Amino acid sequence: MYASGVPFGILIDAQGPRIGVFIGALSLAAGYFSLYRAYLAGAGSSSLPLLCFFSFLTGMGSCVAFSAAIKVCAANWPTHRGSATAFALGGFGLSAFMFTTISGFAFANDTASYLLMLAIGTFCLVFVGMFFLQMKPPTSSYEALPTGEGRPTFSRKDSNPLQRTKPGHSKHSSKNSVHSDADSHGHSDDLDETSSLMSGPSDLPDEDEGSKYESHHAHRQEITGMALLPNATFWQLFIMLSLLCGVGLMTINNIGNNAKALWHHYDDTASPSFIQKRQLLHVSFLSFMSFVGRLASGIGSDLVVKRLHGSRFWSLVASAFIFVLAQTAALMVVKPQSLFWVSGLTGLGYGALFGVYPALVADAFGVKGLSLNWGAMTMAPVLSGNVFNLAYGRILDMHSEVGRDGERQCSDGRNCYSSAYYITLAASTVALVWTVWSVRHEFVVRKRERRTSEAAHA
């Protein structure tokens, strides 16, 4: 998944989303169907590298289709970017829960049928969705007018000179001056209401803070590719995502180990099948809370921007704060029945993190190269995810003993893994401070740019 983001992001940005979705559908079908055939044939029918390649195809397919969907959502709904991308992100996060639930009812203990369902189901959903996926023509208020002989043209960085009002002039006199200038050029019929939307943010005296936030990003230069590397904002977002995602992935990948350690310590008579059901229950609950977090974060960020005239970074502040609570809960929970606090808070924080991130990336660098930029951003969890997971595994092994069945087992309860959560608690606390600083920094930058713009048009 991580490896596919950048190359296929370039393809989607250049050729459009449908080609990416088509490749994704074929990759999902080929990957899962090949795993299905290998499972039926039994051990030794396929080499390990070949099985890894089949798994790679499933990850690549989901990444490409998902990246295309995010690009369309961010481009088609620029003023509701957080909400639009949140629904795609939420569906992506809930897909595992959906397929696992269906399998539990229809194909209980039948792995072959489950793999076949994944091959058919993922292909059909993505392939059918491809026909409904399209990019709307740009309708931004800041697009340049078409050029023609004798027609004045303006770039996105320039304000429309026809819209400037001199000191002491009213809106009415400004409107009359537009028609007067248009008539002097002989193009009054060509200037429609689109031309009245061409002004810069400081040219609109009645603009509220929410509009200023949108125009603040609407005038941003499109940045993508190698231009991201020297960009400080890219590294700020990249490192922040790496830090928070690594914290979340440690629990997501090891919630089953948490449940197993707590149950062995709390009730040594608990059967393996009972513990396995409890593990799956935590996985499902975590997935559902991640879905809730993604929707709440994306939609909430739009409300913060439009209603409260604030920053999308507040969603990251919420995510980091929830992660702090989750790590604290992991250090305090002793009874396995209370482990739902850990899985629920982790899912909610992880969902809140990803629910707003594509919108933040689009706001910072534009939507033209969003697929490539998002692909580069998703490389962030690779390092941190492995670091935190390896730390957890090493700590768990230190407290485990090899049983008669040859498997490691820890019966120390919370002490089996608590040291790992001290590490992630420190990381999430650093992230919380950093996200609060980001909110403050963005406020200062917006205020400075607004003053500079007002001074330039005075």
PyMOL commands that set and color helices and strands:
alter all, ss='L'
color gray80, all
select helices_A, chain A and resi 5-15+17-41+48-76+78-106+111-130+161-163+171-185+193-197+201-203+209-218+225-228+232-266+272-306+313-332+336-338+340-365+370-377+380-398+413-416+418-456
alter helices_A, ss='H'
color red, helices_A
select strands_A, chain A and resi 401-402+408-409
alter strands_A, ss='S'
color yellow, strands_A
deselect
rebuild
show_as cartoon
